[in-house]
Amino acid sequence: MTTYEMLRKSIEAKKKRGALSSDYIESTKAKMDVFLMNDRITQEEYNLLVSELQ
C-alpha cells in the first residue's frame, strides 16, 4: 500500500466516524508536507488529499 493510499484510507475513516477535527487536519497536513518534500506522494496526490480534508 502506498503512502497516498494509507493517507486516503485514514482520512476516509475519520470522515465516516465524524472525527475529522481541526487538530487531525493540521497534523495530517504537516505529515503530508513532509511526504511531499521527500517524494513519497506527488503534487497531484497532495492536492487530492488536501481537498479530502475540506
ModelCIF file with pLDDT and N, C-alpha, C, O atoms, coordinates in Angstrom:
data_MODEL
#
_entry.id   MODEL 
#
_entity.id                         1 
_entity.type                       polymer 
_entity.pdbx_number_of_molecules   1 
#
_entity_poly.entity_id                      1 
_entity_poly.type                           'polypeptide(L)' 
_entity_poly.nstd_linkage                   no 
_entity_poly.nstd_monomer                   no 
_entity_poly.pdbx_seq_one_letter_code       MTTYEMLRKSIEAKKKRGALSSDYIESTKAKMDVFLMNDRITQEEYNLLVSELQ 
_entity_poly.pdbx_seq_one_letter_code_can   MTTYEMLRKSIEAKKKRGALSSDYIESTKAKMDVFLMNDRITQEEYNLLVSELQ 
_entity_poly.pdbx_strand_id                 A 
#
loop_
_entity_poly_seq.entity_id 
_entity_poly_seq.num 
_entity_poly_seq.mon_id 
_entity_poly_seq.hetero 
1 1  MET n 
1 2  THR n 
1 3  THR n 
1 4  TYR n 
1 5  GLU n 
1 6  MET n 
1 7  LEU n 
1 8  ARG n 
1 9  LYS n 
1 10 SER n 
1 11 ILE n 
1 12 GLU n 
1 13 ALA n 
1 14 LYS n 
1 15 LYS n 
1 16 LYS n 
1 17 ARG n 
1 18 GLY n 
1 19 ALA n 
1 20 LEU n 
1 21 SER n 
1 22 SER n 
1 23 ASP n 
1 24 TYR n 
1 25 ILE n 
1 26 GLU n 
1 27 SER n 
1 28 THR n 
1 29 LYS n 
1 30 ALA n 
1 31 LYS n 
1 32 MET n 
1 33 ASP n 
1 34 VAL n 
1 35 PHE n 
1 36 LEU n 
1 37 MET n 
1 38 ASN n 
1 39 ASP n 
1 40 ARG n 
1 41 ILE n 
1 42 THR n 
1 43 GLN n 
1 44 GLU n 
1 45 GLU n 
1 46 TYR n 
1 47 ASN n 
1 48 LEU n 
1 49 LEU n 
1 50 VAL n 
1 51 SER n 
1 52 GLU n 
1 53 LEU n 
1 54 GLN n 
#
_struct_asym.id          A 
_struct_asym.entity_id   1 
#
loop_
_ma_qa_metric.id 
_ma_qa_metric.mode 
_ma_qa_metric.name 
_ma_qa_metric.software_group_id 
_ma_qa_metric.type 
1 global pLDDT . pLDDT 
2 local  pLDDT . pLDDT 
#
_ma_qa_metric_global.metric_id      1 
_ma_qa_metric_global.metric_value   96.70 
_ma_qa_metric_global.model_id       1 
_ma_qa_metric_global.ordinal_id     1 
#
loop_
_ma_qa_metric_local.label_asym_id 
_ma_qa_metric_local.label_comp_id 
_ma_qa_metric_local.label_seq_id 
_ma_qa_metric_local.metric_id 
_ma_qa_metric_local.metric_value 
_ma_qa_metric_local.model_id 
_ma_qa_metric_local.ordinal_id 
A MET 1  2 94.00 1 1  
A THR 2  2 97.00 1 2  
A THR 3  2 97.00 1 3  
A TYR 4  2 98.00 1 4  
A GLU 5  2 98.00 1 5  
A MET 6  2 98.00 1 6  
A LEU 7  2 98.00 1 7  
A ARG 8  2 98.00 1 8  
A LYS 9  2 98.00 1 9  
A SER 10 2 97.00 1 10 
A ILE 11 2 97.00 1 11 
A GLU 12 2 97.00 1 12 
A ALA 13 2 97.00 1 13 
A LYS 14 2 96.00 1 14 
A LYS 15 2 95.00 1 15 
A LYS 16 2 96.00 1 16 
A ARG 17 2 96.00 1 17 
A GLY 18 2 93.00 1 18 
A ALA 19 2 92.00 1 19 
A LEU 20 2 93.00 1 20 
A SER 21 2 94.00 1 21 
A SER 22 2 95.00 1 22 
A ASP 23 2 96.00 1 23 
A TYR 24 2 96.00 1 24 
A ILE 25 2 96.00 1 25 
A GLU 26 2 97.00 1 26 
A SER 27 2 97.00 1 27 
A THR 28 2 97.00 1 28 
A LYS 29 2 97.00 1 29 
A ALA 30 2 98.00 1 30 
A LYS 31 2 97.00 1 31 
A MET 32 2 98.00 1 32 
A ASP 33 2 98.00 1 33 
A VAL 34 2 98.00 1 34 
A PHE 35 2 98.00 1 35 
A LEU 36 2 98.00 1 36 
A MET 37 2 98.00 1 37 
A ASN 38 2 98.00 1 38 
A ASP 39 2 97.00 1 39 
A ARG 40 2 98.00 1 40 
A ILE 41 2 98.00 1 41 
A THR 42 2 98.00 1 42 
A GLN 43 2 98.00 1 43 
A GLU 44 2 98.00 1 44 
A GLU 45 2 98.00 1 45 
A TYR 46 2 98.00 1 46 
A ASN 47 2 98.00 1 47 
A LEU 48 2 98.00 1 48 
A LEU 49 2 98.00 1 49 
A VAL 50 2 97.00 1 50 
A SER 51 2 97.00 1 51 
A GLU 52 2 96.00 1 52 
A LEU 53 2 95.00 1 53 
A GLN 54 2 89.00 1 54 
#
loop_
_atom_site.group_PDB 
_atom_site.id 
_atom_site.type_symbol 
_atom_site.label_atom_id 
_atom_site.label_alt_id 
_atom_site.label_comp_id 
_atom_site.label_asym_id 
_atom_site.label_entity_id 
_atom_site.label_seq_id 
_atom_site.pdbx_PDB_ins_code 
_atom_site.Cartn_x 
_atom_site.Cartn_y 
_atom_site.Cartn_z 
_atom_site.occupancy 
_atom_site.B_iso_or_equiv 
_atom_site.pdbx_formal_charge 
_atom_site.auth_seq_id 
_atom_site.auth_comp_id 
_atom_site.auth_asym_id 
_atom_site.auth_atom_id 
_atom_site.pdbx_PDB_model_num 
ATOM 1   N N  . MET A 1 1  ? 0.845   -1.169 0.000  1.00 94.00 ? 1  MET A N  1 
ATOM 2   C CA . MET A 1 1  ? 0.000   0.000  0.000  1.00 94.00 ? 1  MET A CA 1 
ATOM 3   C C  . MET A 1 1  ? 0.899   1.244  0.000  1.00 94.00 ? 1  MET A C  1 
ATOM 4   O O  . MET A 1 1  ? 1.867   1.323  0.757  1.00 94.00 ? 1  MET A O  1 
ATOM 5   N N  . THR A 1 2  ? 0.569   2.192  -0.845 1.00 97.00 ? 2  THR A N  1 
ATOM 6   C CA . THR A 1 2  ? 1.380   3.405  -0.956 1.00 97.00 ? 2  THR A CA 1 
ATOM 7   C C  . THR A 1 2  ? 1.032   4.391  0.161  1.00 97.00 ? 2  THR A C  1 
ATOM 8   O O  . THR A 1 2  ? 0.015   4.253  0.841  1.00 97.00 ? 2  THR A O  1 
ATOM 9   N N  . THR A 1 3  ? 1.891   5.373  0.329  1.00 97.00 ? 3  THR A N  1 
ATOM 10  C CA . THR A 1 3  ? 1.660   6.423  1.322  1.00 97.00 ? 3  THR A CA 1 
ATOM 11  C C  . THR A 1 3  ? 0.353   7.143  1.023  1.00 97.00 ? 3  THR A C  1 
ATOM 12  O O  . THR A 1 3  ? -0.428  7.428  1.931  1.00 97.00 ? 3  THR A O  1 
ATOM 13  N N  . TYR A 1 4  ? 0.120   7.435  -0.243 1.00 98.00 ? 4  TYR A N  1 
ATOM 14  C CA . TYR A 1 4  ? -1.126  8.105  -0.643 1.00 98.00 ? 4  TYR A CA 1 
ATOM 15  C C  . TYR A 1 4  ? -2.340  7.278  -0.236 1.00 98.00 ? 4  TYR A C  1 
ATOM 16  O O  . TYR A 1 4  ? -3.296  7.813  0.326  1.00 98.00 ? 4  TYR A O  1 
ATOM 17  N N  . GLU A 1 5  ? -2.307  5.991  -0.512 1.00 98.00 ? 5  GLU A N  1 
ATOM 18  C CA . GLU A 1 5  ? -3.442  5.115  -0.190 1.00 98.00 ? 5  GLU A CA 1 
ATOM 19  C C  . GLU A 1 5  ? -3.679  5.050  1.321  1.00 98.00 ? 5  GLU A C  1 
ATOM 20  O O  . GLU A 1 5  ? -4.826  5.051  1.770  1.00 98.00 ? 5  GLU A O  1 
ATOM 21  N N  . MET A 1 6  ? -2.605  4.993  2.101  1.00 98.00 ? 6  MET A N  1 
ATOM 22  C CA . MET A 1 6  ? -2.754  4.958  3.556  1.00 98.00 ? 6  MET A CA 1 
ATOM 23  C C  . MET A 1 6  ? -3.371  6.255  4.081  1.00 98.00 ? 6  MET A C  1 
ATOM 24  O O  . MET A 1 6  ? -4.255  6.230  4.937  1.00 98.00 ? 6  MET A O  1 
ATOM 25  N N  . LEU A 1 7  ? -2.899  7.380  3.561  1.00 98.00 ? 7  LEU A N  1 
ATOM 26  C CA . LEU A 1 7  ? -3.450  8.663  3.987  1.00 98.00 ? 7  LEU A CA 1 
ATOM 27  C C  . LEU A 1 7  ? -4.919  8.783  3.600  1.00 98.00 ? 7  LEU A C  1 
ATOM 28  O O  . LEU A 1 7  ? -5.742  9.250  4.387  1.00 98.00 ? 7  LEU A O  1 
ATOM 29  N N  . ARG A 1 8  ? -5.235  8.365  2.400  1.00 98.00 ? 8  ARG A N  1 
ATOM 30  C CA . ARG A 1 8  ? -6.615  8.444  1.916  1.00 98.00 ? 8  ARG A CA 1 
ATOM 31  C C  . ARG A 1 8  ? -7.543  7.592  2.775  1.00 98.00 ? 8  ARG A C  1 
ATOM 32  O O  . ARG A 1 8  ? -8.631  8.038  3.139  1.00 98.00 ? 8  ARG A O  1 
ATOM 33  N N  . LYS A 1 9  ? -7.126  6.381  3.100  1.00 98.00 ? 9  LYS A N  1 
ATOM 34  C CA . LYS A 1 9  ? -7.937  5.493  3.952  1.00 98.00 ? 9  LYS A CA 1 
ATOM 35  C C  . LYS A 1 9  ? -8.123  6.094  5.342  1.00 98.00 ? 9  LYS A C  1 
ATOM 36  O O  . LYS A 1 9  ? -9.212  6.027  5.913  1.00 98.00 ? 9  LYS A O  1 
ATOM 37  N N  . SER A 1 10 ? -7.080  6.667  5.872  1.00 97.00 ? 10 SER A N  1 
ATOM 38  C CA . SER A 1 10 ? -7.155  7.276  7.197  1.00 97.00 ? 10 SER A CA 1 
ATOM 39  C C  . SER A 1 10 ? -8.148  8.441  7.205  1.00 97.00 ? 10 SER A C  1 
ATOM 40  O O  . SER A 1 10 ? -8.971  8.557  8.113  1.00 97.00 ? 10 SER A O  1 
ATOM 41  N N  . ILE A 1 11 ? -8.066  9.290  6.200  1.00 97.00 ? 11 ILE A N  1 
ATOM 42  C CA . ILE A 1 11 ? -8.979  10.432 6.099  1.00 97.00 ? 11 ILE A CA 1 
ATOM 43  C C  . ILE A 1 11 ? -10.416 9.951  5.937  1.00 97.00 ? 11 ILE A C  1 
ATOM 44  O O  . ILE A 1 11 ? -11.320 10.469 6.592  1.00 97.00 ? 11 ILE A O  1 
ATOM 45  N N  . GLU A 1 12 ? -10.632 8.969  5.075  1.00 97.00 ? 12 GLU A N  1 
ATOM 46  C CA . GLU A 1 12 ? -11.980 8.431  4.857  1.00 97.00 ? 12 GLU A CA 1 
ATOM 47  C C  . GLU A 1 12 ? -12.548 7.843  6.139  1.00 97.00 ? 12 GLU A C  1 
ATOM 48  O O  . GLU A 1 12 ? -13.726 8.042  6.438  1.00 97.00 ? 12 GLU A O  1 
ATOM 49  N N  . ALA A 1 13 ? -11.736 7.127  6.897  1.00 97.00 ? 13 ALA A N  1 
ATOM 50  C CA . ALA A 1 13 ? -12.194 6.524  8.147  1.00 97.00 ? 13 ALA A CA 1 
ATOM 51  C C  . ALA A 1 13 ? -12.605 7.602  9.158  1.00 97.00 ? 13 ALA A C  1 
ATOM 52  O O  . ALA A 1 13 ? -13.624 7.478  9.836  1.00 97.00 ? 13 ALA A O  1 
ATOM 53  N N  . LYS A 1 14 ? -11.800 8.648  9.242  1.00 96.00 ? 14 LYS A N  1 
ATOM 54  C CA . LYS A 1 14 ? -12.127 9.751  10.157 1.00 96.00 ? 14 LYS A CA 1 
ATOM 55  C C  . LYS A 1 14 ? -13.429 10.426 9.733  1.00 96.00 ? 14 LYS A C  1 
ATOM 56  O O  . LYS A 1 14 ? -14.259 10.762 10.578 1.00 96.00 ? 14 LYS A O  1 
ATOM 57  N N  . LYS A 1 15 ? -13.610 10.623 8.433  1.00 95.00 ? 15 LYS A N  1 
ATOM 58  C CA . LYS A 1 15 ? -14.840 11.243 7.931  1.00 95.00 ? 15 LYS A CA 1 
ATOM 59  C C  . LYS A 1 15 ? -16.061 10.399 8.276  1.00 95.00 ? 15 LYS A C  1 
ATOM 60  O O  . LYS A 1 15 ? -17.083 10.929 8.710  1.00 95.00 ? 15 LYS A O  1 
ATOM 61  N N  . LYS A 1 16 ? -15.955 9.093  8.085  1.00 96.00 ? 16 LYS A N  1 
ATOM 62  C CA . LYS A 1 16 ? -17.081 8.191  8.363  1.00 96.00 ? 16 LYS A CA 1 
ATOM 63  C C  . LYS A 1 16 ? -17.478 8.220  9.834  1.00 96.00 ? 16 LYS A C  1 
ATOM 64  O O  . LYS A 1 16 ? -18.658 8.123  10.170 1.00 96.00 ? 16 LYS A O  1 
ATOM 65  N N  . ARG A 1 17 ? -16.479 8.356  10.710 1.00 96.00 ? 17 ARG A N  1 
ATOM 66  C CA . ARG A 1 17 ? -16.757 8.401  12.148 1.00 96.00 ? 17 ARG A CA 1 
ATOM 67  C C  . ARG A 1 17 ? -17.140 9.792  12.624 1.00 96.00 ? 17 ARG A C  1 
ATOM 68  O O  . ARG A 1 17 ? -17.523 9.977  13.779 1.00 96.00 ? 17 ARG A O  1 
ATOM 69  N N  . GLY A 1 18 ? -17.036 10.771 11.730 1.00 93.00 ? 18 GLY A N  1 
ATOM 70  C CA . GLY A 1 18 ? -17.327 12.144 12.123 1.00 93.00 ? 18 GLY A CA 1 
ATOM 71  C C  . GLY A 1 18 ? -16.260 12.727 13.034 1.00 93.00 ? 18 GLY A C  1 
ATOM 72  O O  . GLY A 1 18 ? -16.542 13.596 13.859 1.00 93.00 ? 18 GLY A O  1 
ATOM 73  N N  . ALA A 1 19 ? -15.053 12.252 12.882 1.00 92.00 ? 19 ALA A N  1 
ATOM 74  C CA . ALA A 1 19 ? -13.950 12.650 13.760 1.00 92.00 ? 19 ALA A CA 1 
ATOM 75  C C  . ALA A 1 19 ? -12.896 13.482 13.039 1.00 92.00 ? 19 ALA A C  1 
ATOM 76  O O  . ALA A 1 19 ? -11.728 13.482 13.427 1.00 92.00 ? 19 ALA A O  1 
ATOM 77  N N  . LEU A 1 20 ? -13.301 14.182 12.004 1.00 93.00 ? 20 LEU A N  1 
ATOM 78  C CA . LEU A 1 20 ? -12.355 14.994 11.225 1.00 93.00 ? 20 LEU A CA 1 
ATOM 79  C C  . LEU A 1 20 ? -12.190 16.352 11.930 1.00 93.00 ? 20 LEU A C  1 
ATOM 80  O O  . LEU A 1 20 ? -12.763 17.355 11.505 1.00 93.00 ? 20 LEU A O  1 
ATOM 81  N N  . SER A 1 21 ? -11.404 16.364 13.005 1.00 94.00 ? 21 SER A N  1 
ATOM 82  C CA . SER A 1 21 ? -11.212 17.569 13.816 1.00 94.00 ? 21 SER A CA 1 
ATOM 83  C C  . SER A 1 21 ? -10.157 18.479 13.204 1.00 94.00 ? 21 SER A C  1 
ATOM 84  O O  . SER A 1 21 ? -9.385  18.066 12.339 1.00 94.00 ? 21 SER A O  1 
ATOM 85  N N  . SER A 1 22 ? -10.138 19.712 13.664 1.00 95.00 ? 22 SER A N  1 
ATOM 86  C CA . SER A 1 22 ? -9.144  20.666 13.157 1.00 95.00 ? 22 SER A CA 1 
ATOM 87  C C  . SER A 1 22 ? -7.725  20.222 13.558 1.00 95.00 ? 22 SER A C  1 
ATOM 88  O O  . SER A 1 22 ? -6.777  20.435 12.802 1.00 95.00 ? 22 SER A O  1 
ATOM 89  N N  . ASP A 1 23 ? -7.577  19.609 14.736 1.00 96.00 ? 23 ASP A N  1 
ATOM 90  C CA . ASP A 1 23 ? -6.261  19.108 15.150 1.00 96.00 ? 23 ASP A CA 1 
ATOM 91  C C  . ASP A 1 23 ? -5.779  17.994 14.218 1.00 96.00 ? 23 ASP A C  1 
ATOM 92  O O  . ASP A 1 23 ? -4.615  17.966 13.819 1.00 96.00 ? 23 ASP A O  1 
ATOM 93  N N  . TYR A 1 24 ? -6.686  17.080 13.878 1.00 96.00 ? 24 TYR A N  1 
ATOM 94  C CA . TYR A 1 24 ? -6.335  15.986 12.961 1.00 96.00 ? 24 TYR A CA 1 
ATOM 95  C C  . TYR A 1 24 ? -5.960  16.546 11.593 1.00 96.00 ? 24 TYR A C  1 
ATOM 96  O O  . TYR A 1 24 ? -4.986  16.101 10.986 1.00 96.00 ? 24 TYR A O  1 
ATOM 97  N N  . ILE A 1 25 ? -6.720  17.508 11.111 1.00 96.00 ? 25 ILE A N  1 
ATOM 98  C CA . ILE A 1 25 ? -6.459  18.104 9.790  1.00 96.00 ? 25 ILE A CA 1 
ATOM 99  C C  . ILE A 1 25 ? -5.082  18.755 9.761  1.00 96.00 ? 25 ILE A C  1 
ATOM 100 O O  . ILE A 1 25 ? -4.311  18.533 8.828  1.00 96.00 ? 25 ILE A O  1 
ATOM 101 N N  . GLU A 1 26 ? -4.769  19.558 10.777 1.00 97.00 ? 26 GLU A N  1 
ATOM 102 C CA . GLU A 1 26 ? -3.467  20.237 10.815 1.00 97.00 ? 26 GLU A CA 1 
ATOM 103 C C  . GLU A 1 26 ? -2.320  19.244 10.941 1.00 97.00 ? 26 GLU A C  1 
ATOM 104 O O  . GLU A 1 26 ? -1.284  19.409 10.297 1.00 97.00 ? 26 GLU A O  1 
ATOM 105 N N  . SER A 1 27 ? -2.492  18.234 11.749 1.00 97.00 ? 27 SER A N  1 
ATOM 106 C CA . SER A 1 27 ? -1.466  17.207 11.922 1.00 97.00 ? 27 SER A CA 1 
ATOM 107 C C  . SER A 1 27 ? -1.228  16.447 10.616 1.00 97.00 ? 27 SER A C  1 
ATOM 108 O O  . SER A 1 27 ? -0.086  16.190 10.234 1.00 97.00 ? 27 SER A O  1 
ATOM 109 N N  . THR A 1 28 ? -2.306  16.097 9.949  1.00 97.00 ? 28 THR A N  1 
ATOM 110 C CA . THR A 1 28 ? -2.206  15.353 8.693  1.00 97.00 ? 28 THR A CA 1 
ATOM 111 C C  . THR A 1 28 ? -1.565  16.208 7.603  1.00 97.00 ? 28 THR A C  1 
ATOM 112 O O  . THR A 1 28 ? -0.755  15.711 6.820  1.00 97.00 ? 28 THR A O  1 
ATOM 113 N N  . LYS A 1 29 ? -1.920  17.481 7.548  1.00 97.00 ? 29 LYS A N  1 
ATOM 114 C CA . LYS A 1 29 ? -1.306  18.371 6.556  1.00 97.00 ? 29 LYS A CA 1 
ATOM 115 C C  . LYS A 1 29 ? 0.199   18.486 6.782  1.00 97.00 ? 29 LYS A C  1 
ATOM 116 O O  . LYS A 1 29 ? 0.970   18.505 5.822  1.00 97.00 ? 29 LYS A O  1 
ATOM 117 N N  . ALA A 1 30 ? 0.620   18.562 8.032  1.00 98.00 ? 30 ALA A N  1 
ATOM 118 C CA . ALA A 1 30 ? 2.055   18.649 8.334  1.00 98.00 ? 30 ALA A CA 1 
ATOM 119 C C  . ALA A 1 30 ? 2.778   17.388 7.859  1.00 98.00 ? 30 ALA A C  1 
ATOM 120 O O  . ALA A 1 30 ? 3.865   17.464 7.286  1.00 98.00 ? 30 ALA A O  1 
ATOM 121 N N  . LYS A 1 31 ? 2.168   16.235 8.101  1.00 97.00 ? 31 LYS A N  1 
ATOM 122 C CA . LYS A 1 31 ? 2.767   14.975 7.640  1.00 97.00 ? 31 LYS A CA 1 
ATOM 123 C C  . LYS A 1 31 ? 2.814   14.921 6.119  1.00 97.00 ? 31 LYS A C  1 
ATOM 124 O O  . LYS A 1 31 ? 3.806   14.493 5.530  1.00 97.00 ? 31 LYS A O  1 
ATOM 125 N N  . MET A 1 32 ? 1.730   15.361 5.495  1.00 98.00 ? 32 MET A N  1 
ATOM 126 C CA . MET A 1 32 ? 1.672   15.357 4.029  1.00 98.00 ? 32 MET A CA 1 
ATOM 127 C C  . MET A 1 32 ? 2.752   16.256 3.432  1.00 98.00 ? 32 MET A C  1 
ATOM 128 O O  . MET A 1 32 ? 3.329   15.930 2.395  1.00 98.00 ? 32 MET A O  1 
ATOM 129 N N  . ASP A 1 33 ? 3.026   17.382 4.081  1.00 98.00 ? 33 ASP A N  1 
ATOM 130 C CA . ASP A 1 33 ? 4.088   18.275 3.606  1.00 98.00 ? 33 ASP A CA 1 
ATOM 131 C C  . ASP A 1 33 ? 5.431   17.547 3.581  1.00 98.00 ? 33 ASP A C  1 
ATOM 132 O O  . ASP A 1 33 ? 6.195   17.670 2.624  1.00 98.00 ? 33 ASP A O  1 
ATOM 133 N N  . VAL A 1 34 ? 5.710   16.795 4.632  1.00 98.00 ? 34 VAL A N  1 
ATOM 134 C CA . VAL A 1 34 ? 6.961   16.029 4.708  1.00 98.00 ? 34 VAL A CA 1 
ATOM 135 C C  . VAL A 1 34 ? 6.989   14.954 3.625  1.00 98.00 ? 34 VAL A C  1 
ATOM 136 O O  . VAL A 1 34 ? 8.004   14.764 2.954  1.00 98.00 ? 34 VAL A O  1 
ATOM 137 N N  . PHE A 1 35 ? 5.866   14.250 3.460  1.00 98.00 ? 35 PHE A N  1 
ATOM 138 C CA . PHE A 1 35 ? 5.805   13.212 2.433  1.00 98.00 ? 35 PHE A CA 1 
ATOM 139 C C  . PHE A 1 35 ? 6.009   13.807 1.042  1.00 98.00 ? 35 PHE A C  1 
ATOM 140 O O  . PHE A 1 35 ? 6.671   13.202 0.198  1.00 98.00 ? 35 PHE A O  1 
ATOM 141 N N  . LEU A 1 36 ? 5.449   14.982 0.801  1.00 98.00 ? 36 LEU A N  1 
ATOM 142 C CA . LEU A 1 36 ? 5.612   15.646 -0.497 1.00 98.00 ? 36 LEU A CA 1 
ATOM 143 C C  . LEU A 1 36 ? 7.070   16.042 -0.714 1.00 98.00 ? 36 LEU A C  1 
ATOM 144 O O  . LEU A 1 36 ? 7.618   15.841 -1.798 1.00 98.00 ? 36 LEU A O  1 
ATOM 145 N N  . MET A 1 37 ? 7.693   16.602 0.311  1.00 98.00 ? 37 MET A N  1 
ATOM 146 C CA . MET A 1 37 ? 9.088   17.035 0.180  1.00 98.00 ? 37 MET A CA 1 
ATOM 147 C C  . MET A 1 37 ? 10.029  15.859 -0.063 1.00 98.00 ? 37 MET A C  1 
ATOM 148 O O  . MET A 1 37 ? 11.081  16.022 -0.681 1.00 98.00 ? 37 MET A O  1 
ATOM 149 N N  . ASN A 1 38 ? 9.656   14.684 0.418  1.00 98.00 ? 38 ASN A N  1 
ATOM 150 C CA . ASN A 1 38 ? 10.502  13.507 0.268  1.00 98.00 ? 38 ASN A CA 1 
ATOM 151 C C  . ASN A 1 38 ? 10.038  12.591 -0.863 1.00 98.00 ? 38 ASN A C  1 
ATOM 152 O O  . ASN A 1 38 ? 10.434  11.427 -0.931 1.00 98.00 ? 38 ASN A O  1 
ATOM 153 N N  . ASP A 1 39 ? 9.208   13.118 -1.737 1.00 97.00 ? 39 ASP A N  1 
ATOM 154 C CA . ASP A 1 39 ? 8.718   12.387 -2.913 1.00 97.00 ? 39 ASP A CA 1 
ATOM 155 C C  . ASP A 1 39 ? 8.002   11.084 -2.573 1.00 97.00 ? 39 ASP A C  1 
ATOM 156 O O  . ASP A 1 39 ? 8.039   10.130 -3.349 1.00 97.00 ? 39 ASP A O  1 
ATOM 157 N N  . ARG A 1 40 ? 7.352   11.046 -1.414 1.00 98.00 ? 40 ARG A N  1 
ATOM 158 C CA . ARG A 1 40 ? 6.549   9.875  -1.040 1.00 98.00 ? 40 ARG A CA 1 
ATOM 159 C C  . ARG A 1 40 ? 5.150   9.980  -1.652 1.00 98.00 ? 40 ARG A C  1 
ATOM 160 O O  . ARG A 1 40 ? 4.478   8.971  -1.868 1.00 98.00 ? 40 ARG A O  1 
ATOM 161 N N  . ILE A 1 41 ? 4.714   11.237 -1.931 1.00 98.00 ? 41 ILE A N  1 
ATOM 162 C CA . ILE A 1 41 ? 3.466   11.489 -2.658 1.00 98.00 ? 41 ILE A CA 1 
ATOM 163 C C  . ILE A 1 41 ? 3.758   12.563 -3.704 1.00 98.00 ? 41 ILE A C  1 
ATOM 164 O O  . ILE A 1 41 ? 4.690   13.355 -3.560 1.00 98.00 ? 41 ILE A O  1 
ATOM 165 N N  . THR A 1 42 ? 2.945   12.573 -4.756 1.00 98.00 ? 42 THR A N  1 
ATOM 166 C CA . THR A 1 42 ? 3.119   13.571 -5.815 1.00 98.00 ? 42 THR A CA 1 
ATOM 167 C C  . THR A 1 42 ? 2.332   14.831 -5.478 1.00 98.00 ? 42 THR A C  1 
ATOM 168 O O  . THR A 1 42 ? 1.510   14.838 -4.562 1.00 98.00 ? 42 THR A O  1 
ATOM 169 N N  . GLN A 1 43 ? 2.591   15.882 -6.222 1.00 98.00 ? 43 GLN A N  1 
ATOM 170 C CA . GLN A 1 43 ? 1.850   17.132 -6.035 1.00 98.00 ? 43 GLN A CA 1 
ATOM 171 C C  . GLN A 1 43 ? 0.356   16.904 -6.293 1.00 98.00 ? 43 GLN A C  1 
ATOM 172 O O  . GLN A 1 43 ? -0.489  17.444 -5.578 1.00 98.00 ? 43 GLN A O  1 
ATOM 173 N N  . GLU A 1 44 ? 0.042   16.122 -7.291 1.00 98.00 ? 44 GLU A N  1 
ATOM 174 C CA . GLU A 1 44 ? -1.362  15.817 -7.604 1.00 98.00 ? 44 GLU A CA 1 
ATOM 175 C C  . GLU A 1 44 ? -2.025  15.058 -6.454 1.00 98.00 ? 44 GLU A C  1 
ATOM 176 O O  . GLU A 1 44 ? -3.153  15.373 -6.073 1.00 98.00 ? 44 GLU A O  1 
ATOM 177 N N  . GLU A 1 45 ? -1.337  14.068 -5.905 1.00 98.00 ? 45 GLU A N  1 
ATOM 178 C CA . GLU A 1 45 ? -1.875  13.312 -4.774 1.00 98.00 ? 45 GLU A CA 1 
ATOM 179 C C  . GLU A 1 45 ? -2.052  14.226 -3.563 1.00 98.00 ? 45 GLU A C  1 
ATOM 180 O O  . GLU A 1 45 ? -3.052  14.139 -2.850 1.00 98.00 ? 45 GLU A O  1 
ATOM 181 N N  . TYR A 1 46 ? -1.083  15.093 -3.341 1.00 98.00 ? 46 TYR A N  1 
ATOM 182 C CA . TYR A 1 46 ? -1.159  16.065 -2.238 1.00 98.00 ? 46 TYR A CA 1 
ATOM 183 C C  . TYR A 1 46 ? -2.409  16.917 -2.382 1.00 98.00 ? 46 TYR A C  1 
ATOM 184 O O  . TYR A 1 46 ? -3.162  17.091 -1.424 1.00 98.00 ? 46 TYR A O  1 
ATOM 185 N N  . ASN A 1 47 ? -2.627  17.444 -3.565 1.00 98.00 ? 47 ASN A N  1 
ATOM 186 C CA . ASN A 1 47 ? -3.794  18.299 -3.805 1.00 98.00 ? 47 ASN A CA 1 
ATOM 187 C C  . ASN A 1 47 ? -5.104  17.541 -3.590 1.00 98.00 ? 47 ASN A C  1 
ATOM 188 O O  . ASN A 1 47 ? -6.059  18.089 -3.039 1.00 98.00 ? 47 ASN A O  1 
ATOM 189 N N  . LEU A 1 48 ? -5.149  16.290 -4.023 1.00 98.00 ? 48 LEU A N  1 
ATOM 190 C CA . LEU A 1 48 ? -6.353  15.472 -3.822 1.00 98.00 ? 48 LEU A CA 1 
ATOM 191 C C  . LEU A 1 48 ? -6.611  15.243 -2.330 1.00 98.00 ? 48 LEU A C  1 
ATOM 192 O O  . LEU A 1 48 ? -7.751  15.320 -1.873 1.00 98.00 ? 48 LEU A O  1 
ATOM 193 N N  . LEU A 1 49 ? -5.557  14.966 -1.586 1.00 98.00 ? 49 LEU A N  1 
ATOM 194 C CA . LEU A 1 49 ? -5.715  14.729 -0.157 1.00 98.00 ? 49 LEU A CA 1 
ATOM 195 C C  . LEU A 1 49 ? -6.154  16.000 0.576  1.00 98.00 ? 49 LEU A C  1 
ATOM 196 O O  . LEU A 1 49 ? -6.996  15.940 1.472  1.00 98.00 ? 49 LEU A O  1 
ATOM 197 N N  . VAL A 1 50 ? -5.589  17.143 0.197  1.00 97.00 ? 50 VAL A N  1 
ATOM 198 C CA . VAL A 1 50 ? -5.985  18.401 0.811  1.00 97.00 ? 50 VAL A CA 1 
ATOM 199 C C  . VAL A 1 50 ? -7.469  18.670 0.558  1.00 97.00 ? 50 VAL A C  1 
ATOM 200 O O  . VAL A 1 50 ? -8.177  19.140 1.449  1.00 97.00 ? 50 VAL A O  1 
ATOM 201 N N  . SER A 1 51 ? -7.934  18.373 -0.647 1.00 97.00 ? 51 SER A N  1 
ATOM 202 C CA . SER A 1 51 ? -9.351  18.579 -0.940 1.00 97.00 ? 51 SER A CA 1 
ATOM 203 C C  . SER A 1 51 ? -10.229 17.628 -0.127 1.00 97.00 ? 51 SER A C  1 
ATOM 204 O O  . SER A 1 51 ? -11.356 17.981 0.219  1.00 97.00 ? 51 SER A O  1 
ATOM 205 N N  . GLU A 1 52 ? -9.735  16.437 0.180  1.00 96.00 ? 52 GLU A N  1 
ATOM 206 C CA . GLU A 1 52 ? -10.480 15.478 1.020  1.00 96.00 ? 52 GLU A CA 1 
ATOM 207 C C  . GLU A 1 52 ? -10.598 15.980 2.457  1.00 96.00 ? 52 GLU A C  1 
ATOM 208 O O  . GLU A 1 52 ? -11.553 15.643 3.156  1.00 96.00 ? 52 GLU A O  1 
ATOM 209 N N  . LEU A 1 53 ? -9.640  16.777 2.896  1.00 95.00 ? 53 LEU A N  1 
ATOM 210 C CA . LEU A 1 53 ? -9.651  17.290 4.256  1.00 95.00 ? 53 LEU A CA 1 
ATOM 211 C C  . LEU A 1 53 ? -10.592 18.479 4.434  1.00 95.00 ? 53 LEU A C  1 
ATOM 212 O O  . LEU A 1 53 ? -10.788 18.941 5.558  1.00 95.00 ? 53 LEU A O  1 
ATOM 213 N N  . GLN A 1 54 ? -11.163 18.969 3.375  1.00 89.00 ? 54 GLN A N  1 
ATOM 214 C CA . GLN A 1 54 ? -12.067 20.124 3.461  1.00 89.00 ? 54 GLN A CA 1 
ATOM 215 C C  . GLN A 1 54 ? -13.400 19.743 4.047  1.00 89.00 ? 54 GLN A C  1 
ATOM 216 O O  . GLN A 1 54 ? -14.277 20.594 4.191  1.00 89.00 ? 54 GLN A O  1 
#
